Amino acid sequence: MNMAARPVGFCVIYRWKLREGKEESFRQAWEMITLDIKDMRGGLGSRLHQADDGTWYAYAQWPSREAWAASRKKGPVDEEASDRMAEAVMESHEPILLDPVRDLLV
């Protein structure tokens, strides 16, 4: 089996507690924003997860820390979807910034 390392970029983990009943609105807005970021800002995509304790996590990949920072400086890629996400969020945490050192995901 060839386990050659693939190029790695930059990753960010986001964490939220959502308002009850707003989960689907949040998920739809997150999806719209993620697709727009891929199309317009160079993001590599994201995965959205919900933990057993109800916390929502998104794991986003970027080609570099610089690409992520440049996108953030431009502000929201979709104001309406960003507002919908914000309305759904009860509690938000600072993003966790990760510089990968090895990537064995398929």
Long-range contacts (C-beta under 8 A, 24 or more apart in sequence): 3-104, 5-102, 5-103, 5-104, 6-103, 7-103, 8-100, 8-101, 8-102, 8-103, 9-44, 9-61, 9-62, 9-63, 9-64, 9-67, 9-100, 10-61, 10-62, 10-63, 10-64, 10-65, 10-67, 10-68, 10-97, 10-98, 10-99, 10-100, 11-59, 11-60, 11-61, 11-62, 11-97, 11-98, 11-99, 11-100, 12-59, 12-60, 12-62, 12-68, 12-95, 12-96, 12-97, 12-98, 13-57, 13-58, 13-59, 13-60, 13-95, 13-96, 13-98, 14-57, 14-58, 14-60, 14-92, 14-93, 14-95, 15-55, 15-56, 15-57, 15-92, 15-93, 15-96, 16-55, 16-56, 16-89, 16-90, 16-91, 16-92, 16-93, 17-54, 17-55, 17-56, 17-89, 17-90, 17-91, 17-92, 18-54, 18-56, 18-88, 18-89, 18-90, 19-87, 19-88, 19-89, 19-90, 22-87, 22-88, 23-56, 23-88, 25-84, 25-87, 25-88, 26-56, 26-84, 26-85, 26-88, 26-89, 28-84, 29-81, 29-82, 29-84, 29-85, 29-88, 30-58, 30-81, 30-85, 32-78, 32-81, 33-76, 33-77, 33-78, 33-81, 33-82, 33-85, 34-58, 34-60, 36-77, 36-78, 36-81, 37-71, 37-77, 40-77, 41-67, 41-70, 41-71, 41-74, 41-77, 42-67, 42-71, 43-67, 43-68, 43-71, 65-97, 65-99
